[in-house]
Amino acid sequence: MQTIKEIKEHLAHLTCISDVEAFLEDPRAGVKAAVKRRKKEILAEQAEEERLEMMLSFERQAYVQGFNLVAGIDEVGRGPLAGPVVAAAVVLPKNCKIKGLNDSKKIPKSKHETIFNEIQEKALAIGIGLVDNKTIDQVNIYQATKKAMLQAVERLGLQPDYLLVDAMELDIATPQLSIIKGDAKSASIAAASIVAKVTRDRIMEQYAQQYPHYDFEHNAGYGTAKHLAGLKAFGVTPIHRKTYEPVRTMIQNKQVIL
């Protein structure tokens, strides 16, 4: 008779529920628990495969229309009180699936780097666009976001023939489709979301060394309690957005600028 350890090792290689359930004839509690666990894993893997298939639907529609180089575009950093808005454009190979790929806000931060690295390995091209806080104050965040997205497309290193854009329309001749909440619906946009998020987080971690009182390494410039406490105690820095509240009011009250 096989040991429970041997059965667990065998179950790990099975992908069919019926093959796994065949081991339920074994009366041992350890085997039954292993079968239950493996069934749960297989169902989760099947659900993930179905989700990733759905996330390729917009890309496949573009391929059917004759397009080949489809770029997904997304941004991160509209809401923070400090730092730039960062956009990314990513062209993935046809039918590319990356396990766990999703809207960056739905992925645990601990997994961002792993998925980011896989995107870098598999992507045909990646472009990054960045617009700083001063420009955001000058042109407003909507226009700054557009500017960052256009930069990202320009820096791809190749010419995409179709764009999938998260909730924006870009002033560019390339055919495009704007998708509301596209980072959860399109693999290409989700990849851009992760690239933009990791890139911006790294930038804010660097700023945290320069301005250590605002907890930028944890809040990425968003208005958390620690960030607001830092503003109150140490004033406004050169990377803060002067048109955003409460920064604007602090400047009007002539609080110190580092």
KAQUIZI-V282004 format. One record per helix or strand of 3 or more residues. SS is the DSSP state (A for helix, B for strand). FROM is the first residue (numbers start at 1). LEN is the number of residues. If there is no record, write none. Layout:
ss=SS from=FROM len=LEN
ss=SS from=FROM len=LEN
//
This chain:
ss=A from=4 len=8
ss=A from=17 len=9
ss=A from=29 len=26
ss=A from=57 len=8
ss=B from=70 len=7
ss=B from=85 len=7
ss=A from=104 len=3
ss=A from=109 len=14
ss=B from=125 len=7
ss=A from=133 len=7
ss=A from=141 len=14
ss=B from=162 len=5
ss=B from=176 len=4
ss=A from=182 len=3
ss=A from=187 len=24
ss=A from=216 len=4
ss=A from=225 len=10
ss=A from=247 len=6
//
